[in-house]
Amino acid sequence: PSLTPIDLQKSVPHHPYIDLIPYPGLRRTILEMLREHPNSISQVELCQDIEGGGLRLWGQYSWLPDSYELTVEFAAKWGFLFRRDPEAFAATNFWRRQRGEAPL
């Protein structure tokens, strides 16, 4: 269910990598920004930061939002996009607690 396309994915042109983000609220925020202000964020830069390890997968269940952790650097740079999806920070903080680290 987390990867089920939202309405905006069908109507707003975007980088295909956005479709793989496991947080529907994040996809909605990104696509709304792109619809209203097409140059407001760099899709290529966002995708490079995700691909570069900014969004870590723990385990093998890539379709489950709880399997991901945002790095500190990624959260600092792109955290404003998560305003509608606190689930990402909840999952991140779960993984951080497992290592005895402070929450973001």
Secondary structure by P-SEA (a helix, b strand, c coil): cccccccccccccccccccccccaaaaaaaaaaaaaccccccaaaaaaaaaacccccccccccccccccccaaaaaaccccccccaaaaaaaaaaaaaaccccc
